[in-house]
Amino acid sequence: MTENAPSPQSGGATKAAAAESQPDPTPANAHIRMNGVSLTFKTARRDVQALQHVDLDIAEGEFIALLGPTGCGKSSLLRLVCDLLQPTEGQITVRGRPPTEARRANDFGFVFQEPALLANRTALENVRLPLEVVGYPAEQRSGRCETLLESVGLLGFKDAYPHELSGGMRQRVAIVRALAWNPPIVLMDEPFSALDEITKEQLQDDLLELWNREKKTILFVTHNITEAVYLADRVVIMSSHPGRVRSIIPVELPRPRGNTVRETSAFLSLVRKARKELTQ
């Protein structure tokens, strides 16, 4: 790579409440800090509380998976972090400052469930687009983008248009586009959920290689238990209606990880633990 990024909860009145809110050690170098974050959506008929008293600290360079049922506020939490939404209560800081300032400083890359590529731009031009927007040095744009495309095996397709690429290829382009201007934080909202299992596993490995090389802080939303355990340093289990941090599971599996990890007793034990936490 020619660019180097920076290297890388409350007890209640009852035992049940105390068990649900399991404190997690605060990283000494917290990149993202959430304190008592709640979010309520106001509708014409009623108020809907999406998140309630979320406390979470994420270290620089850490890979965090947010795992929980539909409607538990995982995606809303991403949008709070990057200033697309504002909390009803509580506070979020990103690299020691409010999310608004972090957004203005282009601290975030965002990968959505759908690639959302521009149909009239080639793969290379799609990756280069955010560099044009943020004013990245013009003489470095193509080199940076070609390096990223090469890292996911797509340099030979740099002149292809989105309709000429498979679904997995399009998502690879979307991922490296989010990394193009070298943001320190990447937010990913179920980016692999629409893909077949074989493609999904390949992209998971591609993502881990990119993360290891680029040293980003990643906050990754998923419904998939095995995906969360395979990718993350810690899996944050969220409960539903309203979303709360139920527990946090450290994933103490060796890196780099490959497919053989999925068959180990340690991996399967963590998957069982996460499934149990989700169904309690």
N, C-alpha and C positions, 0 to 999 in steps of 0.2 A: 504494500500500500504506500502511496505517496503521501497520504494524510494520516495523522495520528490524532485520535480523539483522546480525551482524558480517560485514564485507566479506571478499569473500573475504579397492653392494649388495655376493664374496670370491674372490680368485683361488685356484685349486687347484694341485696339483702338476703337472698336465699342461696342455697348451695347450687341450685340449678343455674342461677344467673352467674354465679362465680365460675362454674364449669364452662359456661358458654364463652365467657370472655377470658381467654387465656393470655396473659401478658407475654409479649415477645421481646427478647432483648433488643434494645435500641442500638442500631449500628452507630459506631462512633462518628462515621463520616456520612451521615444521612444525606442522600441526594434529594429525596422526596420525603416530606414529613406531613402526615395528616393527623390532626388533633381534634377529636370530637366532631368529626365531619358528618353533618346530616343534610339531606336534600329532600325537599317537599315540592311536588308539582301541583300547581293550582289549576283546577279545571272548572268548567262552568257548573258542574254538579257537586264536586267535592274536592278536598285536598288529598293528594296521594303521597304518602311518605315513601320515597324510594330507598333512602339510606338513613341509618340511625347510628350516631355516635361511633363512627369508624376511626380507629386509631391504628396507624401503620407507619413505620419508618422503613425506607428502602435505601440501601447503601449504594454508593457509587459503583457502577459496573456490575450490579447484581441483576440476576434474571429472576423475576417474580411472576408466578402464574396465579391469576385470580380464577378460582374454580367455584362454581356454584350453579344452582338451578336457574332456569329462565325467570327473569323478572326480579332477580336479587340485587340489581343495580350495578353489576360489573362494568357494563359499558358506560353508564352514567359516571362512574368513578374515574374512568379514563378522561371523560370530557371535563370533569372538574379539575383534574390535574393540569390539563392543557388550556384551561380558561375558556372552553366553549360553553360551560355552565358555571354558575357561582353557587357555593354552598348556602343553604338556609341558616345553618349554624356551623360553628367550628372554624378551623383555619388550616390552610394548606400552604406550605412553602416548598419552593423548587430551587434547589441550589442556594438556599438561604434568602430567597426573595419571593414576593407574591407571584402566582401563576401568570398574571397579566404581564409583568416585566419579563418573565421567562419566555412567554410567547412572542413578545416584541423582539426579543433577542434571538429568535429562531432556535430555541433550545429543543424543540420537539420534531420528531418525524412520526408520521401516523400511517399505519397500514390497516385498511378496512377489510371487511369480509369479501367484498368485491374489488377487483384491481383498480377499477375506475381510470383506465388509461384513455388518453385522447386518441380517437380513431384515425385522425388525420396526421398523426405523428408516429414515426418509427420508434422502435424500442429505445434506441439511443436518444432520440429527441424527447421521448417521454421522461427518461431519466434526467436529461439535461434541463428540462423545464424549470424545476425548482431552483436550480443554480442561477438561471436567468432572473428569476423573481427576487432572490435574495442578494443579487449582485456579487456572486462568486466570481473571482478573477477569470475573465474570458479566456485567457490563454491556457488555463488549467481545466476548463470544463470537460472537454472531450476526453482528455487523459484520465481524469477522475472517473467519469462514467464508463469508459471502456474497461478500466481496471475492475470496477464493480461488476459489470456484465460478465467479464471473464471469470470472476470468482464464483459465479453460479452457472458457468458453462454456456453462456448465451452470447459471447462475443461474436460468434459466427452468425447470429440472428440480429445483429444490431440494426440492420437496415430493414428488418421485417416489420410490418404493420400489425397491430393487435389481432386482426382477424386471421392473420397468417400464423398465429402462435396458439399452442394448446393452452388449456386452462392453467396448468402448472407453470408453463413458461410465463404467462401473463402475470401470475402472482409473484414469480421471481423478479420480474421487472418492477412490480409495485414495491417489493421489499427493498431492492437496491435503490429505487427512487427515494424512498424514505431516508436512506442513509447518505444520499448524494452530497448534501451540503455539510455533512459531518456533525449532525446534531448530537448532543451528549445523551439524549433520552429518546427512546423509540417506544411508542405506544401501539399495541397490536390488538385489534378487536376481532377475534375468531378468524384469522386469516386463512386457515386451512379447512374450515368446516365444510366447504362445498366440494372438496376434492376427494377422489377415490383413495383407498387406503395406501396403495403402493406409492402414488404421487405424494400423498400427505407425509409419509415417512421419509421420503427423499427430501422434501422441502424442510422438514424438521432438522435433518442433518445439515442441509445447506444453511439454515438459520443459525445453528450452533457454530458452524465454521465461521460465518460472518461475525457473530457475536464475539467469538474468541479473538478474531483478528481486529475488529473495530473497537472492542472494549466499551460498548454502550451499556447504559442502564436500560433494561427492557421490562415493561409491564405488559403482560400477555394475558388476554381474556380467552377462556376456553370452557366448554362443557365436557371436554374429554379428559377423563381421569388419567389414563396412561400417557396422553400427550403432556399433561401438566407435570407429571412426575419425571418423564423423560427429559424435558427441557429445563426445568427450573432449579434454582438454588433453594428456593422456598416456595411451597404451595400454600396460598392463602385461601382457606375454606370459608365461603360466605353462606350465611343462612338467608332465607327469603322473607319478604313481606313484613317489615322492611329489611333491606340488606344490612347485615352486621358481620363483623369478623367473628366467625365461630371458633376457629383455631388456625394455627399456622404450623405447617409440617416442614421441618428442615429436610432437604433431600441430600443426604450424605453419600452420594454415589460418585465414584471417580469420574474425572473428566480427562481427556475427551471421551464422550459416550458414543457407542455404536449399537447396532441392532442386537448384538449378543447381550447387552445389558438388560434388554427387555425380558430375557429368559432367566435371569438370576433370582435367587430367593430374596435377596435384599430389595430388588425392584418390585417383585410381586408382593412383598410384605408392605411396602409403602403404598402400593395401589390399593391393597385391602384396607389399610389404615385410612386412606383418603376416602374410600367408598363408605366406610363405617361412619366417618365424621359427617359425610353428606347426608346420610340416611337417619341420623339420630333425631 
